[in-house]
């Protein structure tokens, strides 16, 4: 397994295809979300993925908040196989890369309610009440650098 971190313009066409395929499989098929996945943020995001034999096994993207370059947002966090530590693995490696290369003071994300404990184990703290996003209950979470 290989951990890869790239900006959008560094991704190969095959890597981009595999990322979009994985996101579609998890969010559209598995979680039955009806949303516009390709939202224009990918162009300005740093993409993190674990791949093996050309297939994306885990993925997330990180990007600066529109209004504050001291804040990096993480989104589209996924693991193709649950319960084997891929999610924690990619989060830890991505957070280390973000601290080193994106020079921010805070990392934020919107967590599905079912994943709050997962993010808390990584040091994130809940900073909002519950809200609906794509018909799924979420909370905003933050990690102070």
Secondary structure, 3 states (H helix, E strand, C coil): CEEEEEEHHHCCHHHHHHHHHHHHHHHHHHCCCCCCCCCCCHHHCEEEEEEECCEEEEEEEEEEECCEEEEEEEEEEEECCCCCCHHHHHHHHHHHHHHHHCCCCEEEEEEEHHHHHHHHHCCCEECCCCEEECCEEEEEEEEEC
